Amino acid sequence: MPSYDYTQVKSEFPFITPIQIRFSDIDGYLHVNNGVYFSYFEHARAVFLYQVAGWNVMTIGTVVGRIEIDYLRPIHLEDQVEALVKCSRLGNSSFDLEQFLIGKDAKGSEHVFAKCKCVMVAVDMNTMKPVPVPPEYREKLEAS
């Protein structure tokens, strides 16, 4: 598994959003359950698409076509976590979002907790069939 430098990763992502860790996210091993990471990444993607691209999902939606997560370090209840998101590839109807969960532990040490690659597909909300990424969103994703 590759290692990532916290400062370098953070400098490569202009979009950052905080993640709130809930007590219910913690499992019997006293860290965030692996399935909860999907929710953290999903939240970050939704905020990114809304704030950066101005994406209106009521007309053209997005669905996950593929998702990969590399778990690099456990997240604990007292950790301060941020999600980073950027568009790393833009196709006709699909695009890749690269994401990281980074932050500080209770002692203030900086860590990269997880990495995610998500292939998103633009879909017509009436037919749920793939459609080209609209130009107004494409332009903003290219700039991210």
C-alpha angles and dihedrals in degrees: 000000000000120000122227131209110235096216094046094047092048091050092054096057120068092185118073129165128178121246120213114216112214125205088240089060090069118093134199091282089061096245135094110290113248092240091058090064087071089059092049091051092044091053091049092049092051093049091046094051091047100042101035104031099024086228114187104205092189091076106025114019132196128225131187112254096177137352132192126185128191111200106211105166134000118259115223131200095259096047119113107226134192129184121222122200136182137159109249100175134021120196131170099281100354135061137181123236117199113205140180135189109215135161150114131299124225090276093053097253114146120237144174104226104180145351126215135190115193127184108210125195124204111227137185106247093220099050100021087222122137116267132181115276103262114252094241091057094038091058092052094045091051089053093050 
